[in-house]
Amino acid sequence: QVQLAESGGGLVQAGDSLRVSCAASGRYFSNFGMGWFRQAPGKEREFVAAAIWSPIATYYADSVKGRFTISRDNGENTVYLQMNSLKGEDTAVYYCVAGRTPFRNPSLEREYEWWGLGTQVTVSS
């Protein structure tokens, strides 16, 4: 059974930084892509960032490019999303995702077979 468990969400002020983590269990993910989606209240779920490891590549939504960084703990099935210069519009539930590569388009939900339950990030402006 594959499980993705997010952690690290919380309440921060605009301009602050926050790091959310996702621990994957049940399968070795070295050949899988992992990423993050988010859903704000009253809005559709949207792509945030994704990363593949072989070859190494990262992808970001335009809205977070330059502020967010996705990374992985070497040798561990853990992916991180470092979020800097947070804005009120970043408030959302953040979902960790994993899927089999190669991706045709890493920003699409259908690329990801496994989803976490989400962690709430609230940015007070």
N, C-alpha and C positions, 0 to 999 in steps of 0.2 A: 504494500500500500504506500503510495507516494503522498507525502504530506509537506506542505509549506507553511511555516509559522512566522508571521511578522511580529516585530517588536520595535519599541523605540518611539512610537507616536506620542503626542502630547500637545500641550498648549504653550505656545510661544508668542512673542511679540513680533510685529513687523520689523524686518531687518535682522532678526536673529537667525541662527543656524540650528539644524536638527539633523540627526542621522537615524534613519530607520534601517532595520536589518531583517533578513529573511533566511531562516535556516531550513534547508531541505533534507528530508530523511526518506529512506526507503529505496533510494536508487542513487547510483553515482552519476553526477550530472556533468562530468567533464566534457561530454560531447553534446550537451544541451545548451540552449539559450535560456537566459533568465532575464526578467525585467520587472517593470512596475507600470501599473495603470492606476488611475485615480477617478473617484466619482464625488463631485461636489453636490450639495443638496439641490434638488430640482434640475440637475443637469445630467447629461449622458456620461457614461464612463469614457475616459479618454486615455490615450497612450501617454506615458511620461518618459520612459527610458528603457533601453534593452542592451544586453551585452551577450556576445558569443565569445567562445574561448579559443576556437580552432577554425580559422585564424582569428586572432583577437580583433574585435570590432565593437564599437559602441554606437548607439543611436539615441537621439534625444528629440523630444517635441520642441518646436520653436519657442514655445512659451517658457521653457525651463533651460534652454541652451545657455551656457555660460554661468548658470547659477547652481545647477544640480550636477552631481557626478555619480555615476554608477561604477561599482567596483566589486571584486570578489576576493575572499580570503583564500590564498593559495593552499591547496590541499584540503580545503574544507568545502562543504556544500553550503556556503553562505554567501549571500550577495547583499551589498549595502547600497543605500541611496543617501548620499550626503547632500543636504539641501541648505544652501546659503542664500542670504539676502531674501528671506521669505517675505511673501506678500499676502495680503488678505485673500486674494484669489487662489492661493495655493491650498486654502482650507478644503479638505476632502478626506474621504477614506482612501487609503493607499493599499493597493492589492499587489502582492507578489505573484509572479507568474513564471512558468517554466514550460518549455516546449522543445520538440526535437528539431535540430537543425539539419539541413540548411533552411533558412527562412526565405520565403519569397518577399515578404514585406513585414518586418518586425513590429510595425505599428498596428497591425491588425490583431484583433482578439482571437481570431480563428487559428492563429499560429501557435497558440498556447494551450496545451492539454491540461495543465495543472494550475490551480488557483488557490491562493491562501484565503483566509477569512477576512483579512483586512485589518488595518490599524488606523485610528483616527489621528489626523494632524489638523490642529486648529491654530490659525494665525490671527492674533488680535491686532487690529490696525488702529 
